[in-house]
Amino acid sequence: MFAKVKSTVFIDALKFELVAQANSSLKAVIKDEYGSVCSSMETTSPRENFEFTWNGLSELPYGVYILEISQGDDEMSMRLVKRI
């Protein structure tokens, strides 16, 4: 596992704990329950483990989302809930 989300319930930001992989970038996409892309971001990997906060998610409506994260050849997805 190359990324761990601190909490699967969020309000306006997601916090990740990332494990670095040399020369790779982290890509993340948030999709709604119908599969439409609601938000995406990309950042370069650090040289060591670090925490990253994805801000600016306050414009998303409340509900259930799927987070898809990829780093190099590794991919993972998880269910998220945006609440009040």
HUKA-V242288 format. One record per backbone hydrogen bond with DSSP energy under -0.5 kcal/mol. CO is the residue of the C=O (numbers start at 1). NH is the residue of the N-H. E is the energy in kcal/mol with one decimal. If there is no record, write none. Layout:
[[CO	NH	E] [CO	NH	E]]
This chain:
[[2	19	-2.9] [4	17	-2.6] [8	81	-2.6] [10	83	-2.3] [12	57	-2.3] [12	58	-0.5] [14	54	-3.2] [15	6	-3.0] [16	18	-0.5] [16	52	-2.2] [17	4	-2.1] [18	20	-0.5] [18	50	-1.7] [21	24	-1.0] [24	45	-2.1] [25	27	-0.5] [25	72	-0.8] [26	43	-2.3] [27	70	-2.8] [28	41	-2.3] [29	31	-0.5] [29	68	-2.9] [30	38	-3.3] [30	39	-1.5] [31	66	-2.8] [32	35	-1.9] [36	32	-2.3] [39	30	-3.2] [41	28	-2.6] [43	26	-3.4] [50	18	-3.2] [52	16	-3.4] [52	54	-0.5] [53	55	-0.9] [54	14	-1.8] [57	60	-1.2] [63	82	-3.1] [64	33	-0.6] [65	80	-3.2] [66	31	-2.9] [66	68	-0.5] [67	78	-2.1] [68	29	-2.4] [69	76	-2.5] [70	27	-2.9] [71	74	-1.9] [74	71	-2.4] [76	69	-3.0] [78	67	-3.2] [80	65	-2.7] [81	10	-2.4] [81	83	-0.5] [82	63	-1.4]]
